[in-house]
Amino acid sequence: MSTQIILTTNVEKLGAEGETVMVADGYARNFLLPRGLAMPATPANLRRVESLRKKRDEKVAADLAQAKEIVANLTKQSYTITAAAGPDEKLYGSVTASDIAAALKQEGIEIDRKKIVLEHPIRTTGVYDVDVKLHAEVSTKVKIWVVAGEASASAAPSGTEKAEKPKKTATEKPKKTAKKK
């Protein structure tokens, strides 16, 4: 015997969200339905899923249009990130997707850092083409200039900085604390 169900989420090797599939009674009753992965394919549920599918399609179309608009703004110019670097042009840290997102935000383009694709953090100065995947159908490359900033002018400490606090040595005794009963 088999039961017709509507998937509420993507289920591996079975189908995508919103699809109507036939499965064994036990699989539906004992696994899919209790976990909320599916619902019975009744006429009311079929109408509800159809209305949800229409809303989702409208949202996807709006997201796609917004992504295309952002791509048009991104490709018009290149962006500069200033970072502290040593004399051999190696950075004293790295430029990550979060840093790139912050630089884009300063230019008025707000992109989630998770949409910026970096294989590995940028560790030297130079020009980089960074992939930005805004939508499943829309991606682009952004030109990022990583330049050495003023913080890299003097890597050696100067005498005008605040003195460090003395560190505890092994010979000092720790403070005694009252024991709780």
Secondary structure in CASP SS format (residue, H / E / C, confidence):
PFRMAT SS
TARGET T0000
AUTHOR 0000-0000-0000
METHOD secondary structure of the structure
MODEL  1
M C 1.00
S E 1.00
T E 1.00
Q E 1.00
I E 1.00
I E 1.00
L E 1.00
T C 1.00
T C 1.00
N C 1.00
V E 1.00
E C 1.00
K C 1.00
L C 1.00
G E 1.00
A C 1.00
E C 1.00
G C 1.00
E C 1.00
T E 1.00
V E 1.00
M E 1.00
V E 1.00
A E 1.00
D H 1.00
G H 1.00
Y H 1.00
A H 1.00
R H 1.00
N H 1.00
F H 1.00
L H 1.00
L C 1.00
P C 1.00
R C 1.00
G C 1.00
L C 1.00
A E 1.00
M E 1.00
P E 1.00
A C 1.00
T C 1.00
P H 1.00
A H 1.00
N H 1.00
L H 1.00
R H 1.00
R H 1.00
V H 1.00
E H 1.00
S H 1.00
L H 1.00
R H 1.00
K H 1.00
K H 1.00
R H 1.00
D H 1.00
E H 1.00
K H 1.00
V H 1.00
A H 1.00
A H 1.00
D H 1.00
L H 1.00
A H 1.00
Q H 1.00
A H 1.00
K H 1.00
E H 1.00
I H 1.00
V H 1.00
A H 1.00
N H 1.00
L H 1.00
T C 1.00
K C 1.00
Q C 1.00
S C 1.00
Y E 1.00
T E 1.00
I E 1.00
T E 1.00
A E 1.00
A C 1.00
A E 1.00
G C 1.00
P C 1.00
D C 1.00
E C 1.00
K E 1.00
L E 1.00
Y E 1.00
G E 1.00
S E 1.00
V E 1.00
T C 1.00
A H 1.00
S H 1.00
D H 1.00
I H 1.00
A H 1.00
A H 1.00
A H 1.00
L H 1.00
K H 1.00
Q H 1.00
E C 1.00
G C 1.00
I C 1.00
E C 1.00
I C 1.00
D C 1.00
R H 1.00
K H 1.00
K H 1.00
I E 1.00
V E 1.00
L C 1.00
E C 1.00
H C 1.00
P C 1.00
I E 1.00
R E 1.00
T E 1.00
T C 1.00
G E 1.00
V E 1.00
Y E 1.00
D E 1.00
V E 1.00
D E 1.00
V E 1.00
K E 1.00
L C 1.00
H C 1.00
A C 1.00
E C 1.00
V C 1.00
S E 1.00
T E 1.00
K E 1.00
V E 1.00
K E 1.00
I E 1.00
W E 1.00
V E 1.00
V E 1.00
A E 1.00
G C 1.00
E H 1.00
A H 1.00
S H 1.00
A C 1.00
S C 1.00
A C 1.00
A C 1.00
P C 1.00
S C 1.00
G C 1.00
T C 1.00
E C 1.00
K C 1.00
A C 1.00
E C 1.00
K C 1.00
P C 1.00
K C 1.00
K C 1.00
T C 1.00
A C 1.00
T C 1.00
E C 1.00
K C 1.00
P C 1.00
K C 1.00
K C 1.00
T C 1.00
A C 1.00
K C 1.00
K C 1.00
K C 1.00
END
